[in-house]
């Protein structure tokens, strides 16, 4: 029987005070590199 190994995530980013920061966000200087997401339009029920 083969053993399944999970993929380990990388290290968490740190905040300036040294605590782990788990949020993912775009900082204002990098905002122009990221396009705005299109609004999601829900389809009516069939």
ModelCIF file with pLDDT and N, C-alpha, C, O atoms, coordinates in Angstrom:
data_MODEL
#
_entry.id   MODEL 
#
_entity.id                         1 
_entity.type                       polymer 
_entity.pdbx_number_of_molecules   1 
#
_entity_poly.entity_id                      1 
_entity_poly.type                           'polypeptide(L)' 
_entity_poly.nstd_linkage                   no 
_entity_poly.nstd_monomer                   no 
_entity_poly.pdbx_seq_one_letter_code       
;(UNK)(UNK)(UNK)(UNK)(UNK)(UNK)(UNK)(UNK)(UNK)(UNK)(UNK)(UNK)(UNK)(UNK)(UNK)(UNK)
(UNK)(UNK)(UNK)(UNK)(UNK)(UNK)(UNK)(UNK)(UNK)(UNK)(UNK)(UNK)(UNK)(UNK)(UNK)(UNK)
(UNK)(UNK)(UNK)(UNK)(UNK)(UNK)(UNK)(UNK)(UNK)(UNK)(UNK)(UNK)(UNK)(UNK)
;
_entity_poly.pdbx_seq_one_letter_code_can   XXXXXXXXXXXXXXXXXXXXXXXXXXXXXXXXXXXXXXXXXXXXXX 
_entity_poly.pdbx_strand_id                 A 
#
loop_
_entity_poly_seq.entity_id 
_entity_poly_seq.num 
_entity_poly_seq.mon_id 
_entity_poly_seq.hetero 
1 1  UNK n 
1 2  UNK n 
1 3  UNK n 
1 4  UNK n 
1 5  UNK n 
1 6  UNK n 
1 7  UNK n 
1 8  UNK n 
1 9  UNK n 
1 10 UNK n 
1 11 UNK n 
1 12 UNK n 
1 13 UNK n 
1 14 UNK n 
1 15 UNK n 
1 16 UNK n 
1 17 UNK n 
1 18 UNK n 
1 19 UNK n 
1 20 UNK n 
1 21 UNK n 
1 22 UNK n 
1 23 UNK n 
1 24 UNK n 
1 25 UNK n 
1 26 UNK n 
1 27 UNK n 
1 28 UNK n 
1 29 UNK n 
1 30 UNK n 
1 31 UNK n 
1 32 UNK n 
1 33 UNK n 
1 34 UNK n 
1 35 UNK n 
1 36 UNK n 
1 37 UNK n 
1 38 UNK n 
1 39 UNK n 
1 40 UNK n 
1 41 UNK n 
1 42 UNK n 
1 43 UNK n 
1 44 UNK n 
1 45 UNK n 
1 46 UNK n 
#
_struct_asym.id          A 
_struct_asym.entity_id   1 
#
loop_
_ma_qa_metric.id 
_ma_qa_metric.mode 
_ma_qa_metric.name 
_ma_qa_metric.software_group_id 
_ma_qa_metric.type 
1 global pLDDT . pLDDT 
2 local  pLDDT . pLDDT 
#
_ma_qa_metric_global.metric_id      1 
_ma_qa_metric_global.metric_value   79.74 
_ma_qa_metric_global.model_id       1 
_ma_qa_metric_global.ordinal_id     1 
#
loop_
_ma_qa_metric_local.label_asym_id 
_ma_qa_metric_local.label_comp_id 
_ma_qa_metric_local.label_seq_id 
_ma_qa_metric_local.metric_id 
_ma_qa_metric_local.metric_value 
_ma_qa_metric_local.model_id 
_ma_qa_metric_local.ordinal_id 
A UNK 1  2 70.00 1 1  
A UNK 2  2 81.00 1 2  
A UNK 3  2 85.00 1 3  
A UNK 4  2 83.00 1 4  
A UNK 5  2 83.00 1 5  
A UNK 6  2 84.00 1 6  
A UNK 7  2 85.00 1 7  
A UNK 8  2 81.00 1 8  
A UNK 9  2 78.00 1 9  
A UNK 10 2 78.00 1 10 
A UNK 11 2 77.00 1 11 
A UNK 12 2 74.00 1 12 
A UNK 13 2 75.00 1 13 
A UNK 14 2 78.00 1 14 
A UNK 15 2 77.00 1 15 
A UNK 16 2 81.00 1 16 
A UNK 17 2 84.00 1 17 
A UNK 18 2 79.00 1 18 
A UNK 19 2 75.00 1 19 
A UNK 20 2 70.00 1 20 
A UNK 21 2 73.00 1 21 
A UNK 22 2 65.00 1 22 
A UNK 23 2 71.00 1 23 
A UNK 24 2 74.00 1 24 
A UNK 25 2 76.00 1 25 
A UNK 26 2 80.00 1 26 
A UNK 27 2 79.00 1 27 
A UNK 28 2 83.00 1 28 
A UNK 29 2 86.00 1 29 
A UNK 30 2 84.00 1 30 
A UNK 31 2 85.00 1 31 
A UNK 32 2 88.00 1 32 
A UNK 33 2 87.00 1 33 
A UNK 34 2 84.00 1 34 
A UNK 35 2 84.00 1 35 
A UNK 36 2 84.00 1 36 
A UNK 37 2 81.00 1 37 
A UNK 38 2 85.00 1 38 
A UNK 39 2 85.00 1 39 
A UNK 40 2 84.00 1 40 
A UNK 41 2 86.00 1 41 
A UNK 42 2 85.00 1 42 
A UNK 43 2 85.00 1 43 
A UNK 44 2 84.00 1 44 
A UNK 45 2 75.00 1 45 
A UNK 46 2 57.00 1 46 
#
loop_
_atom_site.group_PDB 
_atom_site.id 
_atom_site.type_symbol 
_atom_site.label_atom_id 
_atom_site.label_alt_id 
_atom_site.label_comp_id 
_atom_site.label_asym_id 
_atom_site.label_entity_id 
_atom_site.label_seq_id 
_atom_site.pdbx_PDB_ins_code 
_atom_site.Cartn_x 
_atom_site.Cartn_y 
_atom_site.Cartn_z 
_atom_site.occupancy 
_atom_site.B_iso_or_equiv 
_atom_site.pdbx_formal_charge 
_atom_site.auth_seq_id 
_atom_site.auth_comp_id 
_atom_site.auth_asym_id 
_atom_site.auth_atom_id 
_atom_site.pdbx_PDB_model_num 
ATOM 1   N N  . UNK A 1 1  ? 0.844   -1.179 0.000   1.00 70.00 ? 1  UNK A N  1 
ATOM 2   C CA . UNK A 1 1  ? 0.000   0.000  0.000   1.00 70.00 ? 1  UNK A CA 1 
ATOM 3   C C  . UNK A 1 1  ? 0.889   1.242  0.000   1.00 70.00 ? 1  UNK A C  1 
ATOM 4   O O  . UNK A 1 1  ? 1.831   1.347  0.786   1.00 70.00 ? 1  UNK A O  1 
ATOM 5   N N  . UNK A 1 2  ? 0.570   2.194  -0.907  1.00 81.00 ? 2  UNK A N  1 
ATOM 6   C CA . UNK A 1 2  ? 1.375   3.404  -1.001  1.00 81.00 ? 2  UNK A CA 1 
ATOM 7   C C  . UNK A 1 2  ? 0.908   4.448  0.001   1.00 81.00 ? 2  UNK A C  1 
ATOM 8   O O  . UNK A 1 2  ? -0.278  4.548  0.314   1.00 81.00 ? 2  UNK A O  1 
ATOM 9   N N  . UNK A 1 3  ? 1.865   5.223  0.497   1.00 85.00 ? 3  UNK A N  1 
ATOM 10  C CA . UNK A 1 3  ? 1.547   6.287  1.442   1.00 85.00 ? 3  UNK A CA 1 
ATOM 11  C C  . UNK A 1 3  ? 1.394   7.595  0.671   1.00 85.00 ? 3  UNK A C  1 
ATOM 12  O O  . UNK A 1 3  ? 2.270   7.954  -0.115  1.00 85.00 ? 3  UNK A O  1 
ATOM 13  N N  . UNK A 1 4  ? 0.292   8.309  0.889   1.00 83.00 ? 4  UNK A N  1 
ATOM 14  C CA . UNK A 1 4  ? 0.041   9.573  0.210   1.00 83.00 ? 4  UNK A CA 1 
ATOM 15  C C  . UNK A 1 4  ? 0.651   10.702 1.030   1.00 83.00 ? 4  UNK A C  1 
ATOM 16  O O  . UNK A 1 4  ? 0.426   10.803 2.236   1.00 83.00 ? 4  UNK A O  1 
ATOM 17  N N  . UNK A 1 5  ? 1.436   11.557 0.352   1.00 83.00 ? 5  UNK A N  1 
ATOM 18  C CA . UNK A 1 5  ? 2.065   12.676 1.036   1.00 83.00 ? 5  UNK A CA 1 
ATOM 19  C C  . UNK A 1 5  ? 1.372   13.965 0.613   1.00 83.00 ? 5  UNK A C  1 
ATOM 20  O O  . UNK A 1 5  ? 1.129   14.176 -0.575  1.00 83.00 ? 5  UNK A O  1 
ATOM 21  N N  . UNK A 1 6  ? 1.058   14.818 1.561   1.00 84.00 ? 6  UNK A N  1 
ATOM 22  C CA . UNK A 1 6  ? 0.401   16.091 1.282   1.00 84.00 ? 6  UNK A CA 1 
ATOM 23  C C  . UNK A 1 6  ? 1.433   17.134 0.870   1.00 84.00 ? 6  UNK A C  1 
ATOM 24  O O  . UNK A 1 6  ? 2.603   17.056 1.244   1.00 84.00 ? 6  UNK A O  1 
ATOM 25  N N  . UNK A 1 7  ? 0.973   18.111 0.092   1.00 85.00 ? 7  UNK A N  1 
ATOM 26  C CA . UNK A 1 7  ? 1.833   19.219 -0.298  1.00 85.00 ? 7  UNK A CA 1 
ATOM 27  C C  . UNK A 1 7  ? 1.829   20.239 0.838   1.00 85.00 ? 7  UNK A C  1 
ATOM 28  O O  . UNK A 1 7  ? 0.769   20.668 1.294   1.00 85.00 ? 7  UNK A O  1 
ATOM 29  N N  . UNK A 1 8  ? 3.012   20.618 1.284   1.00 81.00 ? 8  UNK A N  1 
ATOM 30  C CA . UNK A 1 8  ? 3.097   21.554 2.400   1.00 81.00 ? 8  UNK A CA 1 
ATOM 31  C C  . UNK A 1 8  ? 3.087   22.987 1.880   1.00 81.00 ? 8  UNK A C  1 
ATOM 32  O O  . UNK A 1 8  ? 3.785   23.291 0.913   1.00 81.00 ? 8  UNK A O  1 
ATOM 33  N N  . UNK A 1 9  ? 2.304   23.881 2.505   1.00 78.00 ? 9  UNK A N  1 
ATOM 34  C CA . UNK A 1 9  ? 2.318   25.281 2.072   1.00 78.00 ? 9  UNK A CA 1 
ATOM 35  C C  . UNK A 1 9  ? 3.613   25.968 2.502   1.00 78.00 ? 9  UNK A C  1 
ATOM 36  O O  . UNK A 1 9  ? 4.314   25.498 3.399   1.00 78.00 ? 9  UNK A O  1 
ATOM 37  N N  . UNK A 1 10 ? 3.911   27.072 1.857   1.00 78.00 ? 10 UNK A N  1 
ATOM 38  C CA . UNK A 1 10 ? 5.124   27.823 2.178   1.00 78.00 ? 10 UNK A CA 1 
ATOM 39  C C  . UNK A 1 10 ? 4.988   28.565 3.489   1.00 78.00 ? 10 UNK A C  1 
ATOM 40  O O  . UNK A 1 10 ? 3.945   28.493 4.139   1.00 78.00 ? 10 UNK A O  1 
ATOM 41  N N  . UNK A 1 11 ? 6.036   29.280 3.886   1.00 77.00 ? 11 UNK A N  1 
ATOM 42  C CA . UNK A 1 11 ? 5.975   30.041 5.142   1.00 77.00 ? 11 UNK A CA 1 
ATOM 43  C C  . UNK A 1 11 ? 4.993   31.197 5.046   1.00 77.00 ? 11 UNK A C  1 
ATOM 44  O O  . UNK A 1 11 ? 4.813   31.786 3.980   1.00 77.00 ? 11 UNK A O  1 
ATOM 45  N N  . UNK A 1 12 ? 4.365   31.514 6.159   1.00 74.00 ? 12 UNK A N  1 
ATOM 46  C CA . UNK A 1 12 ? 3.405   32.622 6.202   1.00 74.00 ? 12 UNK A CA 1 
ATOM 47  C C  . UNK A 1 12 ? 4.168   33.943 6.220   1.00 74.00 ? 12 UNK A C  1 
ATOM 48  O O  . UNK A 1 12 ? 5.241   34.021 6.818   1.00 74.00 ? 12 UNK A O  1 
ATOM 49  N N  . UNK A 1 13 ? 3.630   34.996 5.567   1.00 75.00 ? 13 UNK A N  1 
ATOM 50  C CA . UNK A 1 13 ? 4.301   36.297 5.636   1.00 75.00 ? 13 UNK A CA 1 
ATOM 51  C C  . UNK A 1 13 ? 4.201   36.889 7.040   1.00 75.00 ? 13 UNK A C  1 
ATOM 52  O O  . UNK A 1 13 ? 3.273   36.577 7.786   1.00 75.00 ? 13 UNK A O  1 
ATOM 53  N N  . UNK A 1 14 ? 5.140   37.728 7.388   1.00 78.00 ? 14 UNK A N  1 
ATOM 54  C CA . UNK A 1 14 ? 5.175   38.345 8.719   1.00 78.00 ? 14 UNK A CA 1 
ATOM 55  C C  . UNK A 1 14 ? 4.748   39.803 8.637   1.00 78.00 ? 14 UNK A C  1 
ATOM 56  O O  . UNK A 1 14 ? 5.033   40.490 7.656   1.00 78.00 ? 14 UNK A O  1 
ATOM 57  N N  . UNK A 1 15 ? 4.058   40.273 9.681   1.00 77.00 ? 15 UNK A N  1 
ATOM 58  C CA . UNK A 1 15 ? 3.690   41.677 9.777   1.00 77.00 ? 15 UNK A CA 1 
ATOM 59  C C  . UNK A 1 15 ? 4.887   42.445 10.359  1.00 77.00 ? 15 UNK A C  1 
ATOM 60  O O  . UNK A 1 15 ? 5.827   41.826 10.858  1.00 77.00 ? 15 UNK A O  1 
ATOM 61  N N  . UNK A 1 16 ? 4.864   43.781 10.302  1.00 81.00 ? 16 UNK A N  1 
ATOM 62  C CA . UNK A 1 16 ? 6.002   44.544 10.854  1.00 81.00 ? 16 UNK A CA 1 
ATOM 63  C C  . UNK A 1 16 ? 6.300   44.240 12.321  1.00 81.00 ? 16 UNK A C  1 
ATOM 64  O O  . UNK A 1 16 ? 7.446   44.357 12.753  1.00 81.00 ? 16 UNK A O  1 
ATOM 65  N N  . UNK A 1 17 ? 5.276   43.850 13.095  1.00 84.00 ? 17 UNK A N  1 
ATOM 66  C CA . UNK A 1 17 ? 5.546   43.549 14.509  1.00 84.00 ? 17 UNK A CA 1 
ATOM 67  C C  . UNK A 1 17 ? 6.009   42.106 14.726  1.00 84.00 ? 17 UNK A C  1 
ATOM 68  O O  . UNK A 1 17 ? 6.246   41.702 15.864  1.00 84.00 ? 17 UNK A O  1 
ATOM 69  N N  . UNK A 1 18 ? 6.141   41.323 13.648  1.00 79.00 ? 18 UNK A N  1 
ATOM 70  C CA . UNK A 1 18 ? 6.697   39.979 13.750  1.00 79.00 ? 18 UNK A CA 1 
ATOM 71  C C  . UNK A 1 18 ? 5.683   38.863 13.839  1.00 79.00 ? 18 UNK A C  1 
ATOM 72  O O  . UNK A 1 18 ? 6.070   37.694 13.820  1.00 79.00 ? 18 UNK A O  1 
ATOM 73  N N  . UNK A 1 19 ? 4.389   39.175 13.937  1.00 75.00 ? 19 UNK A N  1 
ATOM 74  C CA . UNK A 1 19 ? 3.380   38.116 14.008  1.00 75.00 ? 19 UNK A CA 1 
ATOM 75  C C  . UNK A 1 19 ? 3.044   37.628 12.601  1.00 75.00 ? 19 UNK A C  1 
ATOM 76  O O  . UNK A 1 19 ? 3.167   38.400 11.651  1.00 75.00 ? 19 UNK A O  1 
ATOM 77  N N  . UNK A 1 20 ? 2.626   36.377 12.437  1.00 70.00 ? 20 UNK A N  1 
ATOM 78  C CA . UNK A 1 20 ? 2.284   35.878 11.101  1.00 70.00 ? 20 UNK A CA 1 
ATOM 79  C C  . UNK A 1 20 ? 1.083   36.622 10.511  1.00 70.00 ? 20 UNK A C  1 
ATOM 80  O O  . UNK A 1 20 ? 0.096   36.871 11.202  1.00 70.00 ? 20 UNK A O  1 
ATOM 81  N N  . UNK A 1 21 ? 1.179   36.969 9.241   1.00 73.00 ? 21 UNK A N  1 
ATOM 82  C CA . UNK A 1 21 ? 0.089   37.648 8.546   1.00 73.00 ? 21 UNK A CA 1 
ATOM 83  C C  . UNK A 1 21 ? -0.463  36.672 7.521   1.00 73.00 ? 21 UNK A C  1 
ATOM 84  O O  . UNK A 1 21 ? 0.212   36.372 6.537   1.00 73.00 ? 21 UNK A O  1 
ATOM 85  N N  . UNK A 1 22 ? -1.674  36.169 7.727   1.00 65.00 ? 22 UNK A N  1 
ATOM 86  C CA . UNK A 1 22 ? -2.246  35.159 6.845   1.00 65.00 ? 22 UNK A CA 1 
ATOM 87  C C  . UNK A 1 22 ? -3.081  35.759 5.722   1.00 65.00 ? 22 UNK A C  1 
ATOM 88  O O  . UNK A 1 22 ? -3.560  35.031 4.853   1.00 65.00 ? 22 UNK A O  1 
ATOM 89  N N  . UNK A 1 23 ? -3.265  37.104 5.728   1.00 71.00 ? 23 UNK A N  1 
ATOM 90  C CA . UNK A 1 23 ? -4.092  37.723 4.693   1.00 71.00 ? 23 UNK A CA 1 
ATOM 91  C C  . UNK A 1 23 ? -3.299  37.887 3.397   1.00 71.00 ? 23 UNK A C  1 
ATOM 92  O O  . UNK A 1 23 ? -2.095  38.143 3.423   1.00 71.00 ? 23 UNK A O  1 
ATOM 93  N N  . UNK A 1 24 ? -3.971  37.739 2.294   1.00 74.00 ? 24 UNK A N  1 
ATOM 94  C CA . UNK A 1 24 ? -3.384  37.980 0.985   1.00 74.00 ? 24 UNK A CA 1 
ATOM 95  C C  . UNK A 1 24 ? -4.048  39.233 0.444   1.00 74.00 ? 24 UNK A C  1 
ATOM 96  O O  . UNK A 1 24 ? -5.274  39.301 0.364   1.00 74.00 ? 24 UNK A O  1 
ATOM 97  N N  . UNK A 1 25 ? -3.255  40.220 0.075   1.00 76.00 ? 25 UNK A N  1 
ATOM 98  C CA . UNK A 1 25 ? -3.834  41.465 -0.403  1.00 76.00 ? 25 UNK A CA 1 
ATOM 99  C C  . UNK A 1 25 ? -2.876  42.148 -1.370  1.00 76.00 ? 25 UNK A C  1 
ATOM 100 O O  . UNK A 1 25 ? -1.694  41.813 -1.442  1.00 76.00 ? 25 UNK A O  1 
ATOM 101 N N  . UNK A 1 26 ? -3.419  43.123 -2.117  1.00 80.00 ? 26 UNK A N  1 
ATOM 102 C CA . UNK A 1 26 ? -2.627  43.915 -3.048  1.00 80.00 ? 26 UNK A CA 1 
ATOM 103 C C  . UNK A 1 26 ? -2.383  45.269 -2.405  1.00 80.00 ? 26 UNK A C  1 
ATOM 104 O O  . UNK A 1 26 ? -3.324  45.960 -2.016  1.00 80.00 ? 26 UNK A O  1 
ATOM 105 N N  . UNK A 1 27 ? -1.120  45.644 -2.295  1.00 79.00 ? 27 UNK A N  1 
ATOM 106 C CA . UNK A 1 27 ? -0.792  46.942 -1.710  1.00 79.00 ? 27 UNK A CA 1 
ATOM 107 C C  . UNK A 1 27 ? -1.034  48.042 -2.745  1.00 79.00 ? 27 UNK A C  1 
ATOM 108 O O  . UNK A 1 27 ? -0.959  47.776 -3.945  1.00 79.00 ? 27 UNK A O  1 
ATOM 109 N N  . UNK A 1 28 ? -1.324  49.276 -2.306  1.00 83.00 ? 28 UNK A N  1 
ATOM 110 C CA . UNK A 1 28 ? -1.604  50.362 -3.266  1.00 83.00 ? 28 UNK A CA 1 
ATOM 111 C C  . UNK A 1 28 ? -0.537  50.553 -4.351  1.00 83.00 ? 28 UNK A C  1 
ATOM 112 O O  . UNK A 1 28 ? -0.911  50.806 -5.496  1.00 83.00 ? 28 UNK A O  1 
ATOM 113 N N  . UNK A 1 29 ? 0.773   50.448 -4.062  1.00 86.00 ? 29 UNK A N  1 
ATOM 114 C CA . UNK A 1 29 ? 1.750   50.614 -5.156  1.00 86.00 ? 29 UNK A CA 1 
ATOM 115 C C  . UNK A 1 29 ? 1.642   49.531 -6.233  1.00 86.00 ? 29 UNK A C  1 
ATOM 116 O O  . UNK A 1 29 ? 1.979   49.778 -7.391  1.00 86.00 ? 29 UNK A O  1 
ATOM 117 N N  . UNK A 1 30 ? 1.177   48.337 -5.865  1.00 84.00 ? 30 UNK A N  1 
ATOM 118 C CA . UNK A 1 30 ? 1.073   47.246 -6.831  1.00 84.00 ? 30 UNK A CA 1 
ATOM 119 C C  . UNK A 1 30 ? -0.306  47.159 -7.490  1.00 84.00 ? 30 UNK A C  1 
ATOM 120 O O  . UNK A 1 30 ? -0.510  46.313 -8.361  1.00 84.00 ? 30 UNK A O  1 
ATOM 121 N N  . UNK A 1 31 ? -1.246  48.006 -7.101  1.00 85.00 ? 31 UNK A N  1 
ATOM 122 C CA . UNK A 1 31 ? -2.615  47.930 -7.615  1.00 85.00 ? 31 UNK A CA 1 
ATOM 123 C C  . UNK A 1 31 ? -2.680  48.049 -9.144  1.00 85.00 ? 31 UNK A C  1 
ATOM 124 O O  . UNK A 1 31 ? -3.468  47.325 -9.751  1.00 85.00 ? 31 UNK A O  1 
ATOM 125 N N  . UNK A 1 32 ? -1.890  48.930 -9.810  1.00 88.00 ? 32 UNK A N  1 
ATOM 126 C CA . UNK A 1 32 ? -1.994  49.028 -11.278 1.00 88.00 ? 32 UNK A CA 1 
ATOM 127 C C  . UNK A 1 32 ? -1.667  47.729 -12.006 1.00 88.00 ? 32 UNK A C  1 
ATOM 128 O O  . UNK A 1 32 ? -2.107  47.539 -13.141 1.00 88.00 ? 32 UNK A O  1 
ATOM 129 N N  . UNK A 1 33 ? -0.908  46.832 -11.383 1.00 87.00 ? 33 UNK A N  1 
ATOM 130 C CA . UNK A 1 33 ? -0.543  45.569 -12.022 1.00 87.00 ? 33 UNK A CA 1 
ATOM 131 C C  . UNK A 1 33 ? -1.705  44.584 -12.050 1.00 87.00 ? 33 UNK A C  1 
ATOM 132 O O  . UNK A 1 33 ? -1.693  43.635 -12.834 1.00 87.00 ? 33 UNK A O  1 
ATOM 133 N N  . UNK A 1 34 ? -2.716  44.800 -11.195 1.00 84.00 ? 34 UNK A N  1 
ATOM 134 C CA . UNK A 1 34 ? -3.817  43.855 -11.051 1.00 84.00 ? 34 UNK A CA 1 
ATOM 135 C C  . UNK A 1 34 ? -5.110  44.450 -11.592 1.00 84.00 ? 34 UNK A C  1 
ATOM 136 O O  . UNK A 1 34 ? -5.577  45.468 -11.081 1.00 84.00 ? 34 UNK A O  1 
ATOM 137 N N  . UNK A 1 35 ? -5.701  43.832 -12.623 1.00 84.00 ? 35 UNK A N  1 
ATOM 138 C CA . UNK A 1 35 ? -6.954  44.375 -13.152 1.00 84.00 ? 35 UNK A CA 1 
ATOM 139 C C  . UNK A 1 35 ? -8.105  44.175 -12.162 1.00 84.00 ? 35 UNK A C  1 
ATOM 140 O O  . UNK A 1 35 ? -8.079  43.271 -11.327 1.00 84.00 ? 35 UNK A O  1 
ATOM 141 N N  . UNK A 1 36 ? -9.114  45.042 -12.278 1.00 84.00 ? 36 UNK A N  1 
ATOM 142 C CA . UNK A 1 36 ? -10.294 44.926 -11.425 1.00 84.00 ? 36 UNK A CA 1 
ATOM 143 C C  . UNK A 1 36 ? -11.108 43.725 -11.903 1.00 84.00 ? 36 UNK A C  1 
ATOM 144 O O  . UNK A 1 36 ? -11.259 43.510 -13.106 1.00 84.00 ? 36 UNK A O  1 
ATOM 145 N N  . UNK A 1 37 ? -11.625 42.954 -10.971 1.00 81.00 ? 37 UNK A N  1 
ATOM 146 C CA . UNK A 1 37 ? -12.417 41.781 -11.338 1.00 81.00 ? 37 UNK A CA 1 
ATOM 147 C C  . UNK A 1 37 ? -13.760 42.199 -11.919 1.00 81.00 ? 37 UNK A C  1 
ATOM 148 O O  . UNK A 1 37 ? -14.379 43.162 -11.465 1.00 81.00 ? 37 UNK A O  1 
ATOM 149 N N  . UNK A 1 38 ? -14.202 41.452 -12.941 1.00 85.00 ? 38 UNK A N  1 
ATOM 150 C CA . UNK A 1 38 ? -15.502 41.734 -13.536 1.00 85.00 ? 38 UNK A CA 1 
ATOM 151 C C  . UNK A 1 38 ? -16.598 41.319 -12.565 1.00 85.00 ? 38 UNK A C  1 
ATOM 152 O O  . UNK A 1 38 ? -16.435 40.321 -11.862 1.00 85.00 ? 38 UNK A O  1 
ATOM 153 N N  . UNK A 1 39 ? -17.721 42.058 -12.500 1.00 85.00 ? 39 UNK A N  1 
ATOM 154 C CA . UNK A 1 39 ? -18.800 41.645 -11.601 1.00 85.00 ? 39 UNK A CA 1 
ATOM 155 C C  . UNK A 1 39 ? -19.413 40.332 -12.073 1.00 85.00 ? 39 UNK A C  1 
ATOM 156 O O  . UNK A 1 39 ? -19.580 40.101 -13.270 1.00 85.00 ? 39 UNK A O  1 
ATOM 157 N N  . UNK A 1 40 ? -19.737 39.495 -11.128 1.00 84.00 ? 40 UNK A N  1 
ATOM 158 C CA . UNK A 1 40 ? -20.318 38.186 -11.431 1.00 84.00 ? 40 UNK A CA 1 
ATOM 159 C C  . UNK A 1 40 ? -21.830 38.343 -11.581 1.00 84.00 ? 40 UNK A C  1 
ATOM 160 O O  . UNK A 1 40 ? -22.505 38.832 -10.675 1.00 84.00 ? 40 UNK A O  1 
ATOM 161 N N  . UNK A 1 41 ? -22.348 37.928 -12.718 1.00 86.00 ? 41 UNK A N  1 
ATOM 162 C CA . UNK A 1 41 ? -23.787 38.040 -12.971 1.00 86.00 ? 41 UNK A CA 1 
ATOM 163 C C  . UNK A 1 41 ? -24.414 36.662 -12.812 1.00 86.00 ? 41 UNK A C  1 
ATOM 164 O O  . UNK A 1 41 ? -24.030 35.713 -13.496 1.00 86.00 ? 41 UNK A O  1 
ATOM 165 N N  . UNK A 1 42 ? -25.380 36.560 -11.907 1.00 85.00 ? 42 UNK A N  1 
ATOM 166 C CA . UNK A 1 42 ? -26.048 35.292 -11.682 1.00 85.00 ? 42 UNK A CA 1 
ATOM 167 C C  . UNK A 1 42 ? -27.110 35.065 -12.754 1.00 85.00 ? 42 UNK A C  1 
ATOM 168 O O  . UNK A 1 42 ? -27.847 35.979 -13.123 1.00 85.00 ? 42 UNK A O  1 
ATOM 169 N N  . UNK A 1 43 ? -27.171 33.821 -13.247 1.00 85.00 ? 43 UNK A N  1 
ATOM 170 C CA . UNK A 1 43 ? -28.182 33.484 -14.242 1.00 85.00 ? 43 UNK A CA 1 
ATOM 171 C C  . UNK A 1 43 ? -29.482 33.132 -13.524 1.00 85.00 ? 43 UNK A C  1 
ATOM 172 O O  . UNK A 1 43 ? -29.445 32.516 -12.459 1.00 85.00 ? 43 UNK A O  1 
ATOM 173 N N  . UNK A 1 44 ? -30.623 33.509 -14.081 1.00 84.00 ? 44 UNK A N  1 
ATOM 174 C CA . UNK A 1 44 ? -31.876 33.123 -13.437 1.00 84.00 ? 44 UNK A CA 1 
ATOM 175 C C  . UNK A 1 44 ? -32.060 31.603 -13.505 1.00 84.00 ? 44 UNK A C  1 
ATOM 176 O O  . UNK A 1 44 ? -31.502 30.941 -14.380 1.00 84.00 ? 44 UNK A O  1 
ATOM 177 N N  . UNK A 1 45 ? -32.830 31.071 -12.595 1.00 75.00 ? 45 UNK A N  1 
ATOM 178 C CA . UNK A 1 45 ? -33.055 29.620 -12.565 1.00 75.00 ? 45 UNK A CA 1 
ATOM 179 C C  . UNK A 1 45 ? -33.735 29.177 -13.847 1.00 75.00 ? 45 UNK A C  1 
ATOM 180 O O  . UNK A 1 45 ? -34.615 29.866 -14.363 1.00 75.00 ? 45 UNK A O  1 
ATOM 181 N N  . UNK A 1 46 ? -33.330 28.037 -14.352 1.00 57.00 ? 46 UNK A N  1 
ATOM 182 C CA . UNK A 1 46 ? -33.928 27.504 -15.594 1.00 57.00 ? 46 UNK A CA 1 
ATOM 183 C C  . UNK A 1 46 ? -35.269 26.881 -15.335 1.00 57.00 ? 46 UNK A C  1 
ATOM 184 O O  . UNK A 1 46 ? -35.908 26.386 -16.264 1.00 57.00 ? 46 UNK A O  1 
#
